[in-house]
Amino acid sequence: MILYYFLTFLMAFLFSAVSVPFLRKLAFYLDIVDIPTSPIKSHTKVMPYLGGVAVFLGFIVSLALTRLVTEFPTGTLHNLRGIFLGGTLIFLLGLWDDIRDHDFRLKLAVEAVAAVILIIYEVKLGFQLPEVFIIFFSLLWIVGITNSFNLIDVMDGLSSSVAVVASLAFFFISLPEETFYVNFAALAIMGSSLGFLIYNFPPAKIFMGDAGSLFIGFVMASISLGGKYTGTHTLGIFVPLIILSIPIFDTLVISYFRWEKKRSIFLGSRDHFALRMLSMGFSVREILFRVAAAMMLLSLTAYFITRVSYAYAILLYGVLVLIGFFLATWLSLVEVE
C-alpha cells in the first residue's frame, strides 16, 4: 500500500507542476487575470488565475490513475466519490467566481449543496450525537473550512503551503488507523498543492484563484472528518482544530475586526493576520516561512495529543489557546486601513 501512496503523491505533483505553465498562458489568453485595483491586494501587477485548475486536475487524475492499478479497500471508493462530486461542484463554483464575481449568498448555497453530497457519501462527523446534530455540525464544518482556505489566500504561497503541511499531518495521524480514503486524498491534495506552489512561491507567477482555494478547503474539510483521533482519549476529537488552526484563526480574526469596525464580514479588508504582519515590516517570504514553521509545530502538537495522556492533552490545548489569544492581541495593535 505504501507504494500506491507514493504513486498517488507523485502523480498529483507531476501533473499539477507540468500543467501550470500551460494554464498560465491560457489565463492570459482568456483574460482570466487578477488586476490589483483594490488596496486589499498584496501584489502590484496583473496576475493570471487558473492555478486552481492544476490543483484540481492533479488531485482527480492522480486518484483516478491509482484506481486503475490497485483496488481501493472497502468503503474507500465510496467516500472518494463524495469528495469527487462535491469537490467538482466547489471547483466549478470557484472557477465561475474567478471569471465573474458573484453574491456571497449564492456561494454559500452551492457550498452547502456540496457539503450535503459529502455527507450522503458518509463523510461526516463521527460524534455520538443525534443524526440531525451530526448533519448540522458537519455542514457547518465543511462550509467553514472551505471558506477559511479561501480567506487565507491573500498572499503568495500561503494557502497552498498551509495545505501541504496540514495534509501531511492528516496522513501521518491517520496512517496507523488505515483510514484509506483519508490517506489517499491527503497525499493527492498535498502533491497537487506542492506542484502548484513551485509557481506560486513568492514572487508568484500565477494565482490559484477561488477555484483552487475553495477546492483545497473542501478537500481539507473532507479528510479531517475521516480521521480517528480518539484512540487514546476523547480529547483527540479536537485535533483537526489544531491542524487547521491557522486558517481558522485567520477567519476568526478578520471576523472580529470587521465586526468591531461595524463592517460586513463578507466584505474584503486588510484585517488578515498575514497582511497585518506585512504592515509590521515582515517580507512576504518571512511571513510564509513563519507560517510554515508554525504549521509544523501545530501538526506535531496535534500528533502528540493523540498519543499522550488526558492530562497532558489538556495542558497542550491550554498552551495553544493562550498563544492564540496572545497573537490576536498582538495583531490588534497594528493599524490597517
C-alpha positions as CSV (number, residue, x, y, z in Angstrom):
1,M,0.0,0.0,0.0
2,I,2.9,2.4,0.7
3,L,3.9,2.2,-2.9
4,Y,0.4,3.2,-4.1
5,Y,0.5,6.1,-1.6
6,F,3.8,7.3,-3.1
7,L,2.5,6.9,-6.6
8,T,-0.6,8.9,-5.8
9,F,1.5,11.8,-4.4
10,L,4.0,11.7,-7.3
11,M,1.4,11.7,-10.0
12,A,-0.5,14.5,-8.4
13,F,2.7,16.6,-8.0
14,L,3.9,15.9,-11.6
15,F,0.5,16.6,-13.2
16,S,0.0,19.8,-11.3
17,A,3.5,21.1,-11.9
18,V,3.6,20.2,-15.6
19,S,0.2,21.8,-16.3
20,V,0.7,25.1,-14.6
21,P,2.8,26.8,-17.4
22,F,0.1,25.9,-20.0
23,L,-2.7,27.2,-17.7
24,R,-0.8,30.4,-17.1
25,K,-0.6,31.1,-20.8
26,L,-4.3,30.1,-21.2
27,A,-5.3,32.5,-18.4
28,F,-3.6,35.5,-20.2
29,Y,-5.1,34.4,-23.5
30,L,-8.7,34.2,-22.0
31,D,-8.1,37.3,-19.9
32,I,-8.7,35.5,-16.6
33,V,-6.5,37.6,-14.5
34,D,-6.4,39.5,-11.2
35,I,-5.9,43.2,-11.6
36,P,-4.6,44.9,-8.4
37,T,-7.2,47.7,-8.3
38,S,-8.0,47.3,-4.6
39,P,-5.8,48.3,-1.6
40,I,-6.6,44.8,-0.2
41,K,-4.4,43.2,-2.9
42,S,-0.8,42.5,-1.8
43,H,0.5,42.2,-5.4
44,T,1.3,45.1,-7.8
45,K,1.0,43.7,-11.3
46,V,-1.6,41.8,-13.3
47,M,-1.5,38.1,-12.3
48,P,-3.1,35.1,-14.2
49,Y,-5.6,32.8,-12.4
50,L,-6.3,29.2,-13.3
51,G,-3.6,27.8,-11.0
52,G,-6.5,26.1,-9.2
53,V,-7.3,24.1,-12.3
54,A,-3.9,22.4,-11.9
55,V,-4.6,21.6,-8.3
56,F,-8.0,20.2,-9.1
57,L,-6.8,18.1,-12.1
58,G,-3.7,16.9,-10.2
59,F,-5.9,15.6,-7.4
60,I,-8.5,14.0,-9.6
61,V,-6.1,12.5,-12.2
62,S,-3.8,11.0,-9.6
63,L,-6.6,9.2,-7.7
64,A,-8.1,8.0,-11.0
65,L,-4.8,6.6,-12.1
66,T,-4.2,5.0,-8.7
67,R,-7.6,3.3,-9.0
68,L,-6.5,1.7,-12.3
69,V,-3.5,0.0,-10.8
70,T,-5.0,-1.1,-7.4
71,E,-8.3,-2.0,-5.8
72,F,-9.2,0.6,-3.2
73,P,-10.1,-1.1,0.2
74,T,-13.8,-1.4,1.0
75,G,-15.6,1.9,1.5
76,T,-12.7,4.0,0.3
77,L,-14.1,4.4,-3.3
78,H,-17.5,5.3,-1.9
79,N,-16.0,8.1,0.3
80,L,-13.8,9.3,-2.6
81,R,-16.8,9.6,-4.9
82,G,-18.3,12.0,-2.4
83,I,-15.2,14.1,-2.5
84,F,-15.0,13.9,-6.3
85,L,-18.7,15.0,-6.8
86,G,-18.8,17.7,-4.1
87,G,-15.2,18.9,-4.9
88,T,-16.1,19.2,-8.6
89,L,-19.1,21.4,-7.7
90,I,-16.9,23.5,-5.4
91,F,-14.2,23.8,-8.1
92,L,-16.7,25.0,-10.7
93,L,-18.2,27.5,-8.3
94,G,-14.7,28.9,-7.7
95,L,-13.8,28.9,-11.4
96,W,-17.1,30.7,-12.2
97,D,-16.3,33.3,-9.5
98,D,-12.8,33.8,-10.8
99,I,-14.3,34.7,-14.2
100,R,-17.2,36.7,-12.8
101,D,-17.8,37.7,-9.2
102,H,-21.0,36.5,-7.6
103,D,-23.0,37.2,-4.5
104,F,-21.8,35.5,-1.3
105,R,-25.2,34.1,-0.6
106,L,-25.1,32.1,-3.9
107,K,-21.6,30.8,-2.9
108,L,-22.8,29.7,0.5
109,A,-25.8,27.9,-1.0
110,V,-23.7,26.0,-3.5
111,E,-21.2,25.1,-0.8
112,A,-24.0,23.8,1.4
113,V,-25.1,21.5,-1.5
114,A,-21.6,20.2,-1.9
115,A,-21.4,19.5,1.8
116,V,-24.7,17.6,1.6
117,I,-23.2,15.5,-1.2
118,L,-20.3,14.7,1.0
119,I,-22.5,13.7,3.9
120,I,-24.6,11.4,1.7
121,Y,-21.3,9.6,0.9
122,E,-20.7,9.1,4.6
123,V,-18.1,11.7,5.1
124,K,-19.2,13.4,8.2
125,L,-18.5,13.9,11.9
126,G,-18.1,10.8,14.0
127,F,-19.6,12.2,17.2
128,Q,-22.1,10.2,19.2
129,L,-25.0,12.6,18.7
130,P,-28.5,12.5,17.2
131,E,-28.2,12.4,13.4
132,V,-29.7,15.9,13.0
133,F,-26.9,17.4,15.0
134,I,-24.3,15.3,13.1
135,I,-25.6,16.7,9.8
136,F,-25.8,20.3,11.1
137,F,-22.3,20.4,12.6
138,S,-20.8,18.6,9.5
139,L,-22.4,21.2,7.3
140,L,-21.0,24.0,9.4
141,W,-17.5,22.5,9.5
142,I,-17.3,21.7,5.7
143,V,-18.6,25.2,4.7
144,G,-16.4,26.9,7.3
145,I,-13.2,25.2,6.4
146,T,-13.8,25.5,2.7
147,N,-14.1,29.3,3.1
148,S,-11.2,29.6,5.6
149,F,-8.8,28.5,2.9
150,N,-10.3,31.0,0.5
151,L,-9.9,33.7,3.1
152,I,-6.3,32.9,3.9
153,D,-5.4,33.1,0.2
154,V,-4.3,36.7,0.3
155,M,-0.5,36.2,-0.1
156,D,1.8,34.3,-2.4
157,G,2.1,30.7,-1.4
158,L,0.1,31.0,1.8
159,S,-2.9,28.8,1.2
160,S,-1.0,26.1,-0.7
161,S,1.8,25.8,1.8
162,V,-0.7,25.5,4.7
163,A,-2.5,22.8,2.7
164,V,0.8,20.9,2.1
165,V,1.7,20.7,5.8
166,A,-1.9,20.1,7.0
167,S,-2.5,17.2,4.6
168,L,0.8,15.6,5.6
169,A,-0.3,15.8,9.2
170,F,-3.6,14.2,8.5
171,F,-1.9,11.4,6.5
172,F,0.6,10.5,9.3
173,I,-2.1,10.7,12.1
174,S,-4.5,8.5,10.0
175,L,-1.9,6.1,8.7
176,P,-1.9,3.7,11.7
177,E,-5.7,3.5,11.6
178,E,-5.7,2.6,7.9
179,T,-8.4,5.2,7.1
180,F,-7.6,4.7,3.4
181,Y,-9.7,7.4,1.8
182,V,-8.1,10.0,4.1
183,N,-4.6,8.7,3.3
184,F,-5.1,8.7,-0.5
185,A,-6.9,12.1,-0.6
186,A,-4.4,13.7,1.7
187,L,-1.4,12.7,-0.4
188,A,-3.2,13.7,-3.6
189,I,-4.0,17.2,-2.4
190,M,-0.5,17.5,-0.9
191,G,1.1,16.6,-4.2
192,S,-1.1,18.8,-6.4
193,S,-0.7,21.8,-4.0
194,L,3.1,21.3,-3.9
195,G,3.2,21.2,-7.7
196,F,1.3,24.5,-7.9
197,L,3.4,26.0,-5.0
198,I,6.5,25.9,-7.2
199,Y,4.9,28.7,-9.4
200,N,3.1,30.4,-6.5
201,F,6.1,30.8,-4.2
202,P,6.9,34.5,-3.9
203,P,7.3,36.2,-6.2
204,A,4.3,34.3,-7.7
205,K,3.9,33.6,-11.4
206,I,0.3,32.5,-11.1
207,F,-2.6,32.6,-8.6
208,M,-4.8,29.6,-7.7
209,G,-7.9,31.8,-7.6
210,D,-11.2,30.8,-5.8
211,A,-11.2,27.6,-7.9
212,G,-8.1,26.4,-6.1
213,S,-8.5,27.8,-2.6
214,L,-12.2,26.7,-2.3
215,F,-11.4,23.2,-3.7
216,I,-8.4,22.8,-1.3
217,G,-10.5,23.9,1.6
218,F,-13.3,21.4,0.7
219,V,-10.8,18.5,0.4
220,M,-9.1,19.5,3.7
221,A,-12.5,19.6,5.4
222,S,-13.3,16.1,3.9
223,I,-10.1,14.4,5.1
224,S,-10.3,16.0,8.5
225,L,-13.7,14.3,9.1
226,G,-12.3,10.8,8.3
227,G,-9.5,10.5,10.8
228,K,-9.7,8.6,14.0
229,Y,-8.3,10.8,16.7
230,T,-9.7,9.3,19.9
231,G,-7.8,6.1,20.3
232,T,-6.1,7.3,23.4
233,H,-8.7,9.6,24.9
234,T,-11.8,11.6,23.8
235,L,-9.9,14.9,23.7
236,G,-8.3,13.8,20.5
237,I,-11.6,14.7,18.7
238,F,-10.4,18.4,18.6
239,V,-7.1,17.5,16.8
240,P,-8.5,18.8,13.4
241,L,-9.0,22.2,15.0
242,I,-5.2,22.3,15.8
243,I,-4.0,21.1,12.4
244,L,-6.3,23.7,10.6
245,S,-5.9,26.3,13.3
246,I,-4.1,28.9,11.1
247,P,-6.9,29.2,8.5
248,I,-9.5,29.0,11.4
249,F,-7.5,31.7,13.3
250,D,-7.5,34.0,10.3
251,T,-11.2,33.6,9.8
252,L,-11.9,34.4,13.5
253,V,-9.5,37.3,13.5
254,I,-10.9,39.0,10.4
255,S,-14.5,38.3,11.5
256,Y,-13.8,40.0,14.9
257,F,-12.0,43.0,13.4
258,R,-14.7,43.6,10.7
259,W,-17.4,43.3,13.3
260,E,-15.6,45.7,15.6
261,K,-15.5,48.2,12.7
262,K,-19.2,47.5,12.0
263,R,-18.4,46.2,8.5
264,S,-19.8,43.1,6.9
265,I,-17.6,40.1,7.4
266,F,-18.2,39.2,3.8
267,L,-16.5,42.4,2.5
268,G,-12.8,42.4,1.9
269,S,-10.4,44.2,4.2
270,R,-6.7,44.2,5.2
271,D,-7.6,42.6,8.6
272,H,-6.0,39.2,7.7
273,F,-3.1,38.3,10.0
274,A,-0.7,37.9,7.1
275,L,-1.5,41.5,5.8
276,R,-1.1,42.8,9.3
277,M,2.3,41.2,9.6
278,L,3.1,42.8,6.2
279,S,2.3,46.2,7.7
280,M,4.7,45.4,10.6
281,G,7.5,45.2,8.1
282,F,7.8,41.5,7.5
283,S,8.5,40.4,3.9
284,V,6.2,38.0,2.2
285,R,8.8,35.2,2.3
286,E,9.4,35.8,6.0
287,I,5.7,35.5,6.7
288,L,5.5,32.4,4.6
289,F,8.4,30.7,6.4
290,R,7.0,31.6,9.8
291,V,3.5,30.3,8.9
292,A,5.1,27.0,7.6
293,A,7.1,26.6,10.8
294,A,4.0,27.3,12.9
295,M,2.1,24.7,10.9
296,M,4.7,22.1,11.5
297,L,4.8,22.8,15.2
298,L,1.0,22.7,15.4
299,S,0.9,19.4,13.4
300,L,3.4,17.9,15.8
301,T,1.4,19.1,18.8
302,A,-1.7,17.5,17.2
303,Y,0.1,14.2,16.8
304,F,1.3,14.2,20.4
305,I,-2.2,14.9,21.6
306,T,-3.4,11.7,20.0
307,R,-0.6,9.8,21.9
308,V,-0.2,11.4,25.3
309,S,-2.4,11.1,28.4
310,Y,-5.6,13.1,29.1
311,A,-3.9,15.5,31.5
312,Y,-1.1,16.3,29.1
313,A,-3.6,16.8,26.3
314,I,-5.5,19.4,28.4
315,L,-2.2,21.1,29.1
316,L,-1.3,21.3,25.4
317,Y,-4.7,22.6,24.5
318,G,-4.4,25.3,27.2
319,V,-1.0,26.4,25.9
320,L,-2.3,26.7,22.4
321,V,-5.3,28.8,23.5
322,L,-3.0,31.2,25.4
323,I,-0.7,31.5,22.4
324,G,-3.7,32.2,20.1
325,F,-5.0,34.9,22.5
326,F,-1.5,36.5,22.7
327,L,-1.2,36.5,18.9
328,A,-4.7,38.0,18.4
329,T,-3.9,40.8,21.0
330,W,-0.5,41.5,19.2
331,L,-2.2,41.7,15.8
332,S,-4.9,44.1,17.2
333,L,-2.1,46.7,17.9
334,V,-1.5,47.0,14.2
335,E,-3.4,49.8,12.4
336,V,-4.7,48.9,8.9
337,E,-7.0,50.7,6.6
